């Protein structure tokens, strides 16, 4: 049986970028595959890291809870 082709959507969160969710709401559509899920993609307009909608939701929840990643804090002190 033929499997449907699934896409994975990534978004730019840079407020200054013309292609970001704050301005044009452009999305990058890539095939839904394991190598794409763990890889990194960058915005073709501003070269910022692109994130998925799930990552954006998790980041928003962590900011709301005022979560501080101990490893990240250690690295930037």
C-alpha positions as CSV (number, residue, x, y, z in Angstrom):
1,X,0.0,0.0,0.0
2,X,1.3,3.4,-0.9
3,X,2.1,5.7,2.1
4,X,0.9,9.3,2.0
5,X,3.7,11.9,1.6
6,X,4.0,13.8,4.9
7,X,5.5,17.3,5.4
8,X,7.3,18.8,8.3
9,X,6.8,22.6,8.7
10,X,9.5,24.9,10.1
11,X,9.2,28.6,11.0
12,X,11.5,31.6,11.4
13,X,11.1,33.3,14.8
14,X,13.3,36.3,14.0
15,X,11.2,39.5,14.5
16,X,13.4,41.4,12.0
17,X,13.1,38.8,9.2
18,X,10.6,39.5,6.4
19,X,9.8,35.8,6.2
20,X,9.2,35.2,9.9
21,X,6.0,34.3,11.7
22,X,5.9,37.9,12.9
23,X,5.7,39.4,9.3
24,X,5.0,37.2,6.3
25,X,4.3,33.9,8.2
26,X,6.3,31.9,5.7
27,X,7.0,28.2,6.4
28,X,9.6,25.9,5.1
29,X,8.1,22.5,4.1
30,X,10.5,19.6,4.3
31,X,9.8,15.8,4.1
32,X,8.8,14.2,7.4
33,X,11.8,11.9,7.9
34,X,14.0,11.1,10.8
35,X,17.0,12.8,9.4
36,X,15.0,16.0,9.0
37,X,13.5,15.8,12.5
38,X,17.0,15.7,14.1
39,X,18.8,18.0,11.7
40,X,19.0,21.8,11.7
41,X,17.6,24.1,9.1
42,X,18.1,27.8,8.6
43,X,16.0,30.6,7.2
44,X,16.9,31.3,3.6
45,X,16.2,35.0,4.2
46,X,18.1,35.8,7.5
47,X,20.0,32.6,8.2
48,X,18.5,32.1,11.7
49,X,17.7,28.7,13.0
50,X,14.2,27.5,12.1
51,X,11.9,25.7,14.6
52,X,8.8,23.6,14.4
53,X,5.4,24.6,15.9
54,X,5.9,21.9,18.6
55,X,9.3,23.5,19.6
56,X,7.7,26.9,19.7
57,X,4.9,25.7,21.9
58,X,7.4,24.0,24.3
59,X,9.6,27.1,24.4
60,X,6.5,29.3,25.2
61,X,5.5,26.9,28.1
62,X,9.0,26.9,29.5
63,X,9.2,30.8,29.3
64,X,5.8,31.0,31.1
65,X,7.0,28.6,33.8
66,X,10.2,30.7,34.0
67,X,12.2,27.5,33.4
68,X,16.0,27.9,33.5
69,X,18.0,25.1,31.9
70,X,20.9,24.4,34.4
71,X,23.3,23.3,31.6
72,X,22.7,26.4,29.6
73,X,23.1,28.6,32.6
74,X,26.4,26.9,33.4
75,X,27.7,27.5,29.9
76,X,26.9,31.2,29.8
77,X,28.2,32.2,33.2
